Amino acid sequence: MSIALEPARPFEPIRRSEAERLDALQAYDILDTPPEPEFDRITRLVTRIFDVPISTVTLVDADRQWFKSMQGLSICETPRSESFCDHSVQANAPLIVEDAREDPRFAENPQVVGPPHIRFYIGAPLRTLKGHVLGALCAIDSTPRKASARDIAILTDLADMVVEQIELRQTAAVDGLTGALRRSSFIDSAATAMRQTRARNEALSCLLLDADHFKRINDTRGHAAGDAVLQAIVESCRSVLRSSDIIGRLGGEEFCIMLPGADERRALGVAQRLQHAIAALPATQGHGVTVSIGISSAGPAHGDLSALISAADCALYAAKGRGRNCTVVSGRDDLSG
């Protein structure tokens, strides 16, 4: 038997908003990150309060469910097709499954007929302040059980605590002025992107971007004008970049962008669009702001993140030497703009 204690939204609107939901999940930059005690504390509480052997903070990605925190499991993800939590995500409502073997949706699920032999499931959606459901907080048992409205109320409160931690995590990672990632958070996210692209045998490119003559703006227009320019640069970058791209402020007027799946030529195209978009910004037109960009792509010559960023930095230095307001690709005089 399964019970949804809140009315589900119509199915079609949910499907139409799935891309938006996935974009929101990517924006939190939490997938494939190491365990964190703030989340583990909550799943431990769930196992104790509900007296169950398994609890997870589950984030539902496009084709998988990934566990940010887990108690009682040794795997970190499963296919989305096997996910109980996805049903809570799609319904945007808590879900109780009192006996999975008696529920036709789950009776043949590999997680039911095989380890961990799920019989009882209770999950509450992880709903952000903007209404995006990222996943669910769940309690799982290998024996059938009953659950009450009180149980759902408790689990929903704990799910809200998970979302608060996700929001706090993002706030701490973000530069207060521009909204780009802070340096340390950017390095962590970029390292994760490098591991993921290597595992999928995909390209990865790095853009290092610097505002030209920025000190002149601060000296002649004041720091408030300089701050406005930095904000406008990042806003312009976001209008060009994909949700999967990563932008961080390394310091001052220098920004770094990681482009998963982009080779040198694609990265050069992105850089050129960035330069055009920034030049067209009203906030910068009166100040004569341009940007110089250095590009590097992952390969044998720069096999780790530090080497990749260092190569982009050298290319940026070359762009500055060419008179600024241009892009240079590391080691490629024929791929510049």
Protein Blocks (a to p, Z undefined) as FASTA:
>chain_A
ZZdfbdcddfklmmmmmmmmmmmmmmnomghpacdfklmmmmmmmmmmnopabdcddddd
fkbccdfbdehiabfbdcfklpmklmmmmnopacddfblklpmklmmgmklmmcehiabd
cddddddfkopafbdcddddfbdcdddfklmmmmmmmmmmmmmmmmmmmmmmpcfklopa
cfklmmmmmmmmmmmmmmnopacdddddddehklmmmmmnojklmmmmmmmmmmmmmmmm
cfkbccddfbhjbccdddehiafklmmmmmmmmmmmmmmpmklmmnopacddddddddfk
lmbfklmmmmmmmmmmmmmmnogaiacdehiaklcZZ
